[in-house]
Amino acid sequence: MHSPGTASYCETLSSYSAACNSAMVHVWSTTAANTRLDQLRAGATWVRLHQAATREGLAFHPLSQALQEFPAMADFYRQAHEELAPLGHTLQMLVRLGYAATSGPAPREPLMSKLISA
């Protein structure tokens, strides 16, 4: 992790800010609570929304860093929740949505390479 104030931190922040600011649309979802069921439902909603966007030729870019719950992200987490999840709700999903070049599939290993005999 980059330390605030270092050149690498500033460059990463600048690059990330430029990417976020280039989006014409941001999408987020919130839940009133943060139970495991809330999280699973938010995940199912995420999948349906991602599939619908893909059908329309749109790309999803998750902005999950601000949703991380560890000390180094505490200020960003708090700010994201204050701005996007009023009334003490939990911000479950944050996405940059737009058009992007198509990328190929991720490399996969053959199924047989993962099977073992007992």
N, C-alpha and C positions, 0 to 999 in steps of 0.2 A: 504494500500500500504506500502511496506517495504521501509525504508529509506536507501539510499546508505551508505555502510560502516557497517551496522548492520549485525549481524550473520545471521539473517533470509534472508536478502537481498543477502548476499554472497552465502548462501546455495541454494537459489532459482536460482540464476544466474548460479551457478555451475551445478546444476541438469539440467537446461534448456539447457545450453551449451553442456553438454554431450549428451542429446537427439538430438539436432540439428546436432552435429558433427557425430552422428552415421548413419545419412542418406547417402545413396549413391547418391541420386538424390534430388535436390530441383527444384521446378517449380515456375515460377512467370509470371505475365502478367502486361503489362503497357498500358497506353493510352496516346495519345498526349495531351489531355485535361482532365478535370475532371468534365465534365457536368453530369447531372443526367442520360442522355442517355448513356454516356460512362460507368457510374457505372452499369446501368442495363444490358448493353451488356456484361460487364466483369462478372457480376453475372451469366448470361446465359452461358457464356463460362465456368465458374467455374463448373456449374452443369453438363454440357456435359463431361468435362474432368474428374470430379469425378466419373460419371457413367461409363465411359470407363475404368478408372483405377480399379474400383470395379469389372467390368466384367473380368479383367485380374488377379484378386486376389491381387491387391495392395491396400494399405491403405493410406489415406490422413491424414496429420496432419497439420492443418492450423497454420501458424506462424503469426497471425494477430496482435500481440502486437506491432511490429515495424511499423505497418500501422496506429496506433491510433494517432489522431490529438489532443492531449492535452499536456499541458506544461511538465509534468513529462516524456513524451516519445519523446520530441522534438529532442533530440540528436540522439536517435535510428532511428526516422523517417527520419531525415536528412541523416544519414549515409546509411540507406537502399536505399533511393532514389539516393544518389550519386553513389552507387555501382551497383544498379540494374535497374535504370530508367534514363539513360543518356538523355541529351538534354532537361532537364526540364520536362520530362514526369512524369505521376503519376503512382506509383506502386499500382496496384489494388488488386493483389493477390500474396501471398507467401505461399508455401506449402512444407512440407517435405513429400517425397513419398517413400514408401517401403513396406516390408512385416511385418505384425503384427498378433498377435493372434486375432481371430474373437471374437467380443463382441456381446452379445445378444441385442435384441431391448430394447430401453428405455421404462420404465414403462409408461403406458397410462391409463387415466381414461376413463370409458365408455362414449360414445357420449351422452347418455341420462343424464349423470350427469352435462352436460354443457348447456342443453336446458332449457329454461324457458318458461312458458306460459304467454301470454299477456292478 
